[in-house]
């Protein structure tokens, strides 16, 4: 069974600081997704990573994928309060027909 | 013009009742999904349908019965509701043709509370 492990699960960081969230998965997959969820809201797609070495950036967030190490990272640069949310990584486990999610990282950015 | 819409948004009911949640997508996607998010925010796939055909049934109790009348709709009926069914249920859709690189698009969720 595919396991997807995120760490840390909780992260409190100051505005202006940098930090990285890690997502490890246990079996081969070529597609990895990052989603953001605000409290009581839906899931918003952030990044789709399709191949080894893929790197994508949007604003203060940058995601990368190393399929050989079965590792994806979500790097936060110069955090701002608006980034406070829960971030999920998810791995495609059935050729697009199902995602296996990590437990999520609850991020709180404080002044 | 919501892309993936679910109704109702909130559902409060008693144990033993039967309830349905409806989902519609206007994105022209060929695949639809139901996910369950528990109180600890853990998300788990329940079902996926491709062009009205069941593809994934992830060890969900028989009390849960999805129905897809067409590829734009995927409804979820739950019989004999139990306390453990309290959760947020998310509908999602995507294109899987040619192993598309598109993400799954999620609805706003249905918050089910069992009294």
Interface residues (C-beta under 8 A of the other chain):
Chain A: X31 X33 X35 X37 X41 X42 X43 X44 X45 X48 X50 X86 X88 X90 X94 X95 X96 X97 X98 X99 X100 X101 X103 X104 X106
Chain B: X31 X33 X40 X41 X42 X43 X44 X45 X48 X50 X55 X56 X58 X90 X92 X94 X96 X99 X100 X101 X102 X103 X104 X105 X106 X107 X108 X109
